[in-house]
Structures are given as structure tokens and as C-alpha cells.
Amino acid sequence: FHLGNALKYVVRAGKKGPALDDLRKAREYIERWQDWTGRRGASSRGVGWVQPRDVADAFGLTDWRRGFVACVLLIKDTSSDGMITPALRLLDEAIATAEAAR
């Protein structure tokens, strides 16, 4: 749920309002996912059942968004946040860029 919402806000960033608001909301959902998985401590499946390239192509994503989608969709379980770190880095860079453009 949280990862899906993060993807939603990244895909629609700037299309329904200020991009910065959507990017911040996406980061909030990533943080919620981290909190949720930390509390549960269980190994539950992520969303790694779909090819990131197919999702990025379907939404016509380019630039950093393709990388973000790949990171989030390649999360296999909650026991490792190896893909969350690069996803957050991409998101933080996009937020910084949007803030600088304001």
C-alpha cells in the first residue's frame, strides 16, 4: 500500500498540482513503509512481481523517475532495504531540484 502510493505520487508529480507537494508525499509514504516494516519485523513480500521497465514505459517515465520506479518495484521483502536507499536518494534529489526551482 505505502509503496504503491509512493509510486503514484512520483508518476503524477506536477500533473495535478505542484510537483514539490507530490514528491514530498511520495517520500512520506516511503518513510511510512519503513516504519511499518520496522515494527512488524517480519519478512513480507514487496512488489517485485512486475518488470520496472514495463511500468516506466506504460507511464512514459523518463529521467530519475525510471530509476525510482525500478528501485521500488525491485524491493523483494522487508528484510533488506537495499533498494530503498537509492530510491530515497533519487527522491531527495528531485525534491531539492523542485525546491530550487520555486
N, C-alpha and C positions, 0 to 999 in steps of 0.2 A: 504494500500500500504506500509506504513512505517513499520507496524508490520510484514507484510509478508516478507519484505526484511530483517528485524532483524532475523526472524526465518531462512531464507535462509542462512545467513552468519554464524549462530550458527551451523546449520546442516552440512555445508560444511567446517567448520573451520579446517584447517590443511590438507585438501584434495587437494586443488588447489593452495596452496601457504602457506606462514607462517600463523599459527593459530592466532598469535597475530594480524595480519592485519585484518583478518576476524572478530575477536572478537571486535576490536575497531570499525570496520564498523557497526557491529550489535548495539553497544552502540550508535553510531551516529544516526542510524535510530530510536532507541527508543527516543532519545532526539528530533529528528525531529517530531515524533509523539506527544510528549509532547508539543512542540512549536505550532504545527498545532492545536491541540485540545484546547490549551490555547487561541489562537487567535480567534478561532471560537466560543468558549464558549457554543456551542450547545451540546445537548446530541445526539450523533450518535452511532449507534451500533458498537460494536467491532467485534471480530471474534469468539465469544463464541458458535458457532453453530456446532463445531466438538469436539469429545472427545479427550482430550490431550493424553490419553494412546494409542489410535489408531494411532495418528501421530507419537508418540515416538516409538511405535512398528514397524510401517511401515519403519522408517528410521534406526531402530536398535540402537536407542539412549540409552545411559546409563549415569550414574553419574549425574552431575549437569545439563546436557542438558535436561534430562527428566523434571526436575523441572522448568527450564527456559521455555520450551515449554508449560508446564501446566500453568504457570503464564500468559504468553502472550495470550494463547487461552482462558483463563477464564476471560479476560477483557470483560466486558459486555457493557460498554458505556464510554463516556468521562467525565462523571460527577464525577467519582471516580478513583483515581489511586492506589487503594488498592493492586492491583496485580503487578503494575509497580515497586513499591519499592522492593519487593523480587526478581523480575526479574533482576533489575539493580544490586542488591546485588550479585546475583549469577554470573552475567556477570563480575562485577568488581573483584570478587574473581578469576574467570578464567583468566582474563587479568593479574592480579597480579602473578598468578602461571606461566603463559606463559612468562611474563617479567623476572621472577626469573630464568626460565629455559634457557634463552638466553645466 
